[in-house]
Amino acid sequence: MKTFRYLALLAAASFLLLLYYIYRVGDRPNSSDQNLADHLTDGQTKAAVNAVLYVDSDTVFLSPVQEIWAMFQHFNATQFAGMAPEHEDMNAGWYNRFARHPYYGELGVNSGVMLMNLTRMREFRWEEHILPIYREYRLQLVWGDQDILNVLFHYNPDRLYVFPCDWNYRADHCMYMSVCDAPDGVKIIHGNRGYFHSRAQPIFNLIYSTIEEFTFRTDVYGNFIRTIEESLVLPSNSNCDKLLDKFLQDPRKYFKENQYEEVP
């Protein structure tokens, strides 16, 4: 099944099941032909907006979008982008074991969820840095624009704000053991590498399919939260499934049982 990447501009919505399909970027996440880097060199895109929340299409918001948008306030005077680490465990890290190009920090960063201050990126002259990186490392790039961003922030670490893994939560964080603390629950779930369409980690597929089948203006607690709880009532061999409370921490906070009446 084809996936699509979109540019998510902050909207007025603060709904649990955020619909953010606003701007098509490419045919698949991390594609090298048409991706984030291409569109950020587009003068029209940059001139039209000052700040952007960029997400892969294989992401689902489990918390209001305003919460991650508020992180812009935590940027210091030099930072123009915010991303989560690619990994939390050195033993399972991809960049520290396989990358053939420079990358940010010890474990790299993941571009699936990215805050961007476009005003500062214009001042930084983004395209004058990105294009030379592509030319120099194009034969070593595996993950497309994500690798380019890792090279960029390797050489410009002061430009990046790193936010916690709960804002870009992937199966890598729980499939072997829980390596993302997420003390306030999982905020954004990222089903990269097809986990939304696989039963390898059932909770990823279950959350995605439940949202896909959800009928708006119906009882969120009963038709979303309880559906997931009841589907995972039996013991599971999946380590991710055992973290059900982490995934539902915010939905349970915002949507209470018997709080909503169905609208015909």
N, C-alpha and C positions, 0 to 999 in steps of 0.2 A: 504494500500500500504506500502510495506516494505521501510524503510529508511536505509541509510547506513552512517556511519561515516568515515571520511577520514582524513588522515594527509596531510596537505597542506604545502609543501616545497616551499619556495620562488622561483618562476620561472622568466624568463625574461619578461613575459607578463606584460603589464600595461594597458590592455584592459578593458573597462567598464564591459563587461560581462565575468568576469574571469572564466575560466574553471580550476578547481583545483582538479579534481578527480585523485589523485596520489596514495594514500596509504590507503587501507581499514583497518579500525580499528575494527568495530563491526557491528552487525545487526541492532542496533537501538541506537539513542542517549541516553546517561546516562545508558546504560545496565551495569549490575554488573558483567556479565560473561566474557565479552571481551571488554575492554575499554581502554581509554587513560592511566590509571595507569598501566595496564598490559604491554602495549608496552613500556612505559618509564622505566620499569625494565628490558627490553630486552637489553643486552649489545651491540648487533649488531646495534640496532636503535640508541642508544646513541653515540656509537663510530663513526658512519658514518657522523653525522652532529653536528654542534655546536649551531645552532639556528633554531627554528621551529615556524611557524604560524599554529596553530591547529584550525580547524573550524568544526562545525557540518555540515552534508550534507544539512540540511535545512537552509542554509544561502545563500544570494545572495549579491555579491559585487556591490555597486553603485558608487564606487570610485576606483582609481588605487590601487593595492595591495602595491605599494611602500609607500603609505602614512601611512598605519598602521605599515609596517615594520620599518619605520623611528622612531617609538616610542621606539625601543630598545635603541636609543641614549639618551632617557630621563630616563632610569633606573639609579638608584644610585649604589653605590658600592656593596650593599647587595642584591638588588632585582634580582630575576631570573625568575619571571613570571609576566605577565600583563593580567588583566581581567577587565570586566565592572561590576558594581553593579548588583545584581539580581533585585532590585527594586529601585525606586526613592521616593516612597511614603510610609511612615510608616503605613498608614491605610490599604494599600493593600499588604504589604510585606508578603511573605510566611515564611521566616525563623524566623522573629521576632514573628510570631503568631503560627507557627505549629512545628518548628524544635524541636527535642528531643536530639539534640547534639549541641556542640559548633559550631559557625559559625563566619565568618569574619565581623568585624565592627557591624553596627547597622542593616544592611539589607542583609548581605551575598553577594556573588559574583556568576556570571553565567559563566559556563565553555564552553559555545557554541562558543566563540571566545577567543583564549588564545595564547599569545606570550610566548615563553619559551626559555630561555638561557640554553641550555643543558650542557654547560661547567660548569656553576655555580651550576646546579642541581647535576652534578656528584660530585662536591666538597662538596655539602650539604649532600650527601649520601641519595638521594631521597627515595630509597626503604626501607631504615632503618627507615624512618618516616611513609611512606604510609602504609606499611603492618601492623604495630602495631595499627594504627588508624582503619584500616578495622577490625581487630580482636576485638577491644574493642567496636566499634559502629555498627557492621554489622547488628544488629537487629533493629537499629534506622535509617538506611539509606533508604531514599525514592528516591533520585535522583542520586544514584550510585556514580560515580567518582566525580560529582560536590559536593556532600556532604562531601566526603573525603577531597577534596581540601579546602572546607570551614573550616573543622576542622584543617587542617594543617596550614592555614593562620590565624586562630584564635590564635594559639599558636606561630606563626612566622609572625606577621604582617609586620615586616621589610623586608620580602622577596618578598612582592607583590607590584607591581605598578598598580594602579587603573586608567584605562582610561575611558573617558566619554561614556555615554549610546548611543551616535550616532554611535558608532562602534560595537554595539550589540543591534540593535533596534528591539524591540518585540512589539506585540500587547498590552501587558500590559502597554506600555508607552503612549498609546493613546486611548484605547477602552472606558474608562470612561471619562477621561479628559487628556489633554496633560501634561505629567509630565517629559518629556525629552526635554530640550530646543533645542538641536541640532542647534546651531546658524549658523553652516556652512553646514547644511543639513544632511540627514541620509546617513551614509557611508556604513554600512553593515546592511542589513535587515535579521532578524532571524525569520523564520516562525515556531517557536516551537509550540508544541501541535497541529500540523496539520493545522495551519492557511493558509499555501500555498494551501491546498486542501479543504478549507472550504470557504463558502461565508459569514461567520460571520463578517469578516472585509474585504470587497471586494478588497481593494487596495493591500492587501497581495497576494491574489489569482491572481489578475490581473497582478501584476509585475511578479510573478512566471510563469504564463501561457504565458505571452507575451515573456518572455525570452526563455521559452521552445519551442515556435513556431517560434522564430526568425531565419531567414536564414542569416548566416554569409556572408559577402561580399555584403550585401545589405545596403540600406540607414538606418542608425541607427536612425536618427532623425525621419524620416517618419514612419518606421516600429516598432519603440520602443517607443520613447517619444510621438509622436503624437497619436499613438494607445492608450496609457494610458490616455492621456489628453481627447481624444474624448470619451472614454469609461466612464469617470467620469464627463461628461458635465452636466448630470442631478443632481439635488439636492439629497444628500444622508443622511440617518439617522446615518451613521457611523461616529463617531468622527475621526477615523483614515483617512477616505477618505478626510476629510476637510483639512488635512495636505499635500495634493498633492504636493505643492510647496517644502516642505521639502524633500520629497522622490525624486523629480526630480531636485533638486538644482545642484547636481554634474553632472548628465547626460546632463543637459542643458548647463552647463559650458564647457564640453568637446566635445559635439557634437552639431554643429550648423546646422540650416536648410540650405539645398542645399549645404552643405560642401562636401558631398561624392557622388561619382558616383557609380552606381551599377556595379559590375564586373561580366561578364557573366561566 
